[in-house]
Amino acid sequence: MCPGAVWYHLRCRWALSGCWHAIPASPAVKGDAVVATVRTATTRWEGPLDTGKGSVSLDSSGLGSYELTWLSRAEAPNGRTSPEELIAAAHSGCYSMALSFGLAQGGHPPTSITTSADVSFELPAGITGIRLSVHAVVPGITAAEFAAAAEDAKQNCPVSKALAGTTIELTATLDQ
């Protein structure tokens, strides 16, 4: 059992510090079992790549649909999104949650965490890297402890793991 963990007969699959951490009950739980969740987005594309267009719908949340084109991916966004922007959104959100979790488990719950993710796209290579930049206010933590927690979150957030084939850089800033 992890030191200091409060067990609710559940175990988080996400082992940020090398052990199984307890999580409180949630809608994704049935009895003592953690049930896998699935999130869905759907893209509809019409026409050839260079002149076509599409839209991506955030189906699970129902938050809306967003237009995308080749030009919004390879040149200026012009009010449209791209797969890279959606990856950046997923990565910055996941990383912030992982860092918050790790800091709290280490006895330093954060006041705030702001993470930006820059996903680089180049032709013909495609996605060539991701740069995470995080600023956090964490009372009572040293710079070394924060740097270690930031690096651990980079290595262990589920989106980082899913993108393991991509070089992921990190800049972590502890704000006062």
GICORNOR-V62426 format. One record per backbone hydrogen bond with DSSP energy under -1.0 kcal/mol. NH is the residue of the N-H (numbers start at 0). CO is the residue of the C=O. If there is no record, write none. Layout:
BEGIN
nh | co
NH | CO
NH | CO
END
This chain:
BEGIN
nh | co
4 | 1
11 | 20
14 | 12
15 | 13
28 | 25
29 | 32
32 | 29
34 | 27
41 | 56
43 | 54
45 | 52
51 | 47
52 | 45
53 | 67
54 | 43
55 | 65
56 | 41
57 | 63
58 | 56
59 | 39
61 | 57
65 | 55
67 | 53
73 | 69
74 | 70
79 | 76
80 | 66
85 | 81
86 | 82
87 | 83
88 | 84
89 | 85
90 | 86
91 | 87
92 | 88
93 | 89
94 | 90
95 | 91
96 | 92
97 | 93
98 | 94
99 | 95
100 | 96
101 | 97
102 | 98
103 | 99
104 | 100
105 | 101
106 | 103
107 | 102
110 | 136
111 | 136
113 | 134
115 | 132
117 | 130
119 | 128
121 | 125
125 | 121
127 | 119
129 | 166
130 | 117
131 | 168
132 | 115
133 | 170
134 | 113
135 | 172
136 | 111
140 | 137
145 | 141
146 | 142
147 | 143
148 | 144
149 | 145
150 | 146
151 | 147
152 | 148
153 | 149
154 | 150
155 | 151
156 | 152
160 | 156
161 | 157
162 | 158
163 | 160
165 | 162
168 | 129
170 | 131
172 | 133
174 | 135
END
